[in-house]
Amino acid sequence: MPEVEIGEVSDFFSHVVVAGITLTAPLKVGDKIHIKGHTTDQEFTVGSMQINNADVTEAKAGESVGIKIADRARRGDKVYKVTG
C-alpha cells in the first residue's frame, strides 16, 4: 500500500504504551498509520490521540501528539500514513 511520511517518534511511554509523535503533516483519528524503525514495524488505525493530555480529533504539522499503540516504539522511528 502507498504510504507518505508524516512524522517521527520523539518519545515512548512504556507504562501506558503511548508514542509521542512529532508531526510533519496533518493526522486525524481514523487514519491508518505505519510505524517503522530498526526493530519496529506496526500498522494500525488511530483510535484516539492527545495533545498536552487533552483529547483531539486532528493535529497539524509541527504539533506533537500522543497515540496509544500496540507495541513498543523507539525514538527516531518513522511514522507513515497509509494512503491506499
trRosetta pair geometry for C-beta under 8 A, 3 or more apart (Angstrom, degrees):
i j d omega theta_ij theta_ji phi_ij phi_ji
1 82 5.2 27 120 -160 134 104
1 83 7.4 166 159 54 94 53
1 84 3.8 -153 -157 51 86 126
2 82 7.5 122 83 -162 50 55
2 83 4.8 -48 97 63 100 102
2 84 4.6 118 29 -45 81 107
3 34 5.8 -54 -122 35 144 133
3 80 3.9 32 172 162 122 134
3 81 6.6 159 -156 75 71 39
3 82 5.5 -37 -98 -101 87 52
3 83 6.4 161 -107 6 27 87
3 84 8.0 -62 -54 0 55 97
4 25 7.0 -11 123 36 114 170
4 80 6.3 149 70 -157 28 84
4 81 5.4 -16 60 54 85 92
4 83 5.7 49 -4 -33 102 129
5 24 6.9 9 126 60 90 129
5 25 7.7 127 107 3 52 126
5 78 5.8 -54 -129 -176 108 115
5 79 7.2 100 -158 77 65 50
5 80 5.4 -52 -95 -98 46 78
6 23 6.0 -22 155 -147 87 82
6 24 6.1 -172 -174 56 36 77
6 25 4.1 -91 -131 54 83 107
6 26 7.7 -72 -151 63 121 30
6 27 5.9 114 151 -68 144 105
6 33 7.3 -92 47 -123 130 109
6 79 5.6 -67 68 107 82 95
6 80 6.4 119 10 -135 86 26
6 81 4.8 59 -25 -22 137 100
7 21 4.9 80 122 170 140 100
7 22 5.5 180 -161 88 106 47
7 23 4.3 -59 -78 -109 131 41
7 24 5.3 171 -84 6 58 77
7 25 7.1 -129 -40 32 82 73
7 27 7.4 -48 -8 -37 133 135
7 78 7.8 150 92 -163 41 53
7 79 4.3 -11 71 57 84 122
8 21 7.0 163 80 -152 28 71
8 22 5.7 -13 60 56 81 94
8 24 7.6 49 -7 -20 86 111
8 76 6.5 -21 -175 -141 114 26
8 77 6.9 153 -159 78 66 43
8 78 5.9 -38 -104 -110 75 48
8 79 6.2 -154 -77 7 21 93
9 12 6.4 18 175 -58 124 96
9 19 5.1 -68 -127 -168 105 116
9 20 6.9 97 -165 72 64 57
9 21 5.8 -44 -100 -97 50 73
9 35 6.7 59 -50 -150 120 119
9 37 7.4 -52 24 -54 130 138
9 73 4.8 -155 -113 141 159 123
9 74 6.5 112 91 86 143 32
9 75 5.8 -135 111 -116 94 30
9 76 6.6 -31 66 36 90 26
9 77 4.2 27 14 51 126 93
9 78 7.9 -81 0 -38 84 11
9 79 6.5 123 -45 -45 71 106
10 20 4.9 -71 69 110 88 102
10 21 6.6 144 9 -121 88 18
10 22 4.6 72 -39 -20 131 104
10 64 6.3 -55 39 -133 146 120
10 75 6.4 24 -164 -134 23 87
11 19 7.3 150 84 -166 56 48
11 20 3.4 22 52 36 99 129
11 75 6.5 17 -87 -91 31 98
12 18 7.5 167 -155 86 50 47
12 19 5.5 -19 -105 -110 77 67
12 20 7.0 -128 -62 17 34 80
12 72 6.6 63 176 -159 149 69
12 73 5.1 -174 -98 72 127 77
12 74 6.5 -55 -15 -101 146 27
12 75 6.7 -123 -6 -48 98 69
13 16 5.1 3 116 45 115 94
13 17 7.4 -83 90 -19 72 8
13 18 4.6 0 52 56 111 92
13 19 7.9 -155 21 -74 74 23
13 20 7.3 81 -19 -29 97 95
13 66 7.7 2 13 -143 129 117
14 17 6.7 20 -155 -78 36 55
14 72 6.8 3 -110 -108 93 95
16 68 7.3 -85 146 -111 90 91
17 68 6.3 57 100 -157 86 74
17 69 6.1 -126 156 64 89 67
17 70 7.5 -34 165 169 133 7
17 71 7.4 -37 -153 -105 119 10
17 72 7.6 -90 -130 -76 86 49
18 66 4.9 16 169 -176 124 102
18 67 6.6 157 -157 75 75 30
18 68 5.4 -44 -98 -92 80 54
18 69 7.0 130 -125 10 28 81
19 35 6.9 -153 -73 -108 176 155
19 66 7.2 162 80 -150 40 54
19 67 5.5 -20 59 61 90 86
19 69 5.1 32 -8 -11 111 133
19 73 4.6 12 -98 48 126 142
19 77 8.0 -67 -145 62 138 126
20 64 6.0 12 -179 177 95 110
20 65 7.5 169 -152 86 52 34
20 66 5.6 -27 -96 -95 65 73
21 27 7.9 18 104 11 135 166
21 64 6.8 168 83 -154 39 63
21 65 5.5 -19 60 62 92 82
21 66 7.7 154 16 -95 77 24
21 67 6.1 1 3 10 124 114
21 79 5.4 34 -145 -32 129 162
22 63 7.9 -173 -147 101 54 30
22 64 4.9 -28 -96 -99 67 88
23 26 7.2 60 166 -103 141 18
23 27 5.7 -131 -115 -2 136 114
23 59 5.8 151 -5 116 157 114
23 60 7.1 160 95 111 137 29
23 61 5.5 -128 123 -119 96 40
23 62 6.7 -36 79 23 85 26
23 63 5.5 6 37 61 118 70
23 64 7.2 -171 4 -90 79 33
23 65 6.5 39 -32 3 115 106
23 79 7.9 -67 -104 79 63 136
24 61 5.5 15 178 -142 26 101
24 62 7.8 71 -112 -50 38 48
25 61 5.3 5 -90 -83 20 103
25 81 7.1 -98 92 -6 130 130
26 58 6.5 6 -174 -179 104 105
26 59 6.8 170 -149 88 60 50
26 60 5.5 -26 -98 -120 84 47
26 61 6.3 -61 -49 -34 57 75
27 31 5.7 -121 -159 43 73 153
27 33 7.3 13 -139 -73 123 130
27 46 6.8 104 167 -34 108 168
27 49 7.3 59 113 -9 117 171
27 58 6.8 174 91 -151 45 63
27 59 5.3 -3 57 55 89 94
27 65 6.8 -120 71 20 131 155
27 81 6.8 -160 -107 -82 87 120
28 31 5.1 113 61 -28 70 109
28 46 7.3 158 104 72 39 136
28 57 6.4 11 -155 150 82 72
28 58 4.3 -19 -103 -101 80 94
28 59 7.9 -176 -79 20 42 60
29 46 5.3 -126 -129 112 46 103
29 47 6.9 5 -155 159 97 15
29 48 6.1 11 -118 -103 123 35
29 49 6.3 -154 -77 10 86 95
29 57 4.9 -75 12 -150 117 65
29 58 7.1 -101 3 -64 74 58
30 45 6.5 -15 -154 -177 31 108
30 46 6.5 -38 16 67 22 87
31 45 7.2 166 89 -150 28 67
31 46 5.2 18 57 19 76 119
31 81 5.6 -44 174 -138 125 107
31 82 7.9 153 170 43 77 73
32 43 6.9 26 174 178 98 92
32 44 7.2 -152 -147 117 70 22
32 45 5.1 -43 -95 -93 71 70
32 46 7.7 -153 -90 -4 21 76
32 81 7.1 104 77 -165 58 62
32 82 4.1 -44 102 49 109 117
33 43 7.2 -163 99 -144 41 59
33 44 6.8 -15 59 64 75 61
33 45 7.8 122 14 -118 70 24
33 46 6.0 54 -1 -47 115 99
33 67 7.9 16 48 149 151 168
33 79 5.9 -7 -176 -173 124 93
33 80 6.5 150 -161 80 69 47
33 81 5.7 -44 -102 -102 75 52
33 82 6.7 -163 -98 -4 18 85
34 41 7.9 -8 -175 -161 92 61
34 42 7.3 176 -151 92 53 40
34 43 4.5 -13 -103 -100 81 90
34 79 7.5 151 77 -159 48 47
34 80 4.5 -18 60 64 97 103
34 81 7.9 176 17 -92 80 6
34 82 5.7 93 -24 -56 106 98
35 40 5.6 -52 126 145 97 123
35 41 7.6 -169 90 -125 64 19
35 42 5.2 0 53 58 98 87
35 43 7.8 -170 21 -76 62 43
35 69 6.8 -4 3 -137 153 147
35 73 5.3 -51 158 -113 148 128
35 77 5.3 42 179 140 93 130
35 78 7.4 165 -153 85 50 44
35 79 5.5 -18 -101 -104 74 73
35 80 7.8 -175 -77 23 29 72
36 40 6.3 171 -148 98 20 85
36 41 5.5 32 -117 -108 74 68
36 77 6.5 169 81 -171 29 92
36 78 5.4 -21 66 64 85 93
36 80 6.7 11 8 2 112 115
37 40 3.8 38 41 39 100 107
37 41 7.7 -141 38 -56 55 59
37 73 7.0 116 6 -159 137 75
37 74 5.5 -159 123 52 164 102
37 76 6.6 104 -130 99 125 79
37 77 3.2 -74 -52 -110 127 89
37 78 6.7 155 -75 16 71 66
38 74 7.2 -35 39 56 98 145
38 77 7.9 -110 12 -93 67 82
39 74 7.0 66 51 -8 95 135
40 71 7.6 174 -135 100 86 105
40 72 7.1 -121 -99 104 104 71
40 73 5.2 65 -128 -125 153 65
40 74 6.0 -160 -30 15 129 90
40 77 4.8 -17 58 -118 146 141
42 69 6.6 104 99 -179 147 113
42 70 5.7 -165 -164 52 143 111
42 71 5.6 171 -69 42 148 108
42 73 7.5 -100 31 -77 124 98
43 82 6.7 59 -154 -47 115 138
44 69 7.0 154 41 -142 141 72
44 70 6.0 145 -49 -20 150 117
46 49 6.0 -13 -177 -40 121 111
46 67 5.9 -67 -131 -140 98 128
47 68 6.8 -43 57 62 110 109
48 55 6.3 -47 -169 -136 109 104
48 67 7.6 163 89 -135 51 65
48 68 6.6 29 62 17 93 110
49 55 7.6 115 79 -149 40 59
49 56 6.0 -46 92 64 88 85
49 59 6.6 -85 114 -19 141 124
49 65 4.6 10 175 175 123 127
49 66 6.4 156 -162 75 69 49
49 67 4.8 -27 -106 -89 94 82
50 53 5.8 9 169 -125 134 17
50 54 6.0 144 -157 64 87 31
50 55 5.6 -51 -97 -90 81 41
50 56 6.5 125 -127 12 29 85
50 65 6.6 140 68 -163 38 74
50 66 4.6 -19 61 56 95 104
51 54 6.0 -30 68 60 68 88
51 56 5.2 20 6 -10 103 139
51 59 6.2 145 -59 -104 124 119
51 63 6.1 -37 -113 177 133 121
51 64 7.1 124 -129 81 85 57
51 65 5.6 -54 -75 -105 79 70
51 66 7.6 171 -80 12 31 81
53 66 7.9 21 -78 26 44 143
56 59 6.0 87 108 -64 140 87
56 65 7.2 -107 56 -122 123 113
59 63 4.5 -130 -176 82 107 137
59 65 4.8 -129 -27 -59 168 129
60 63 5.4 91 60 -7 65 118
69 73 6.0 34 74 -22 163 120
73 77 5.1 -107 -173 33 97 154
74 77 5.3 112 61 -35 69 107
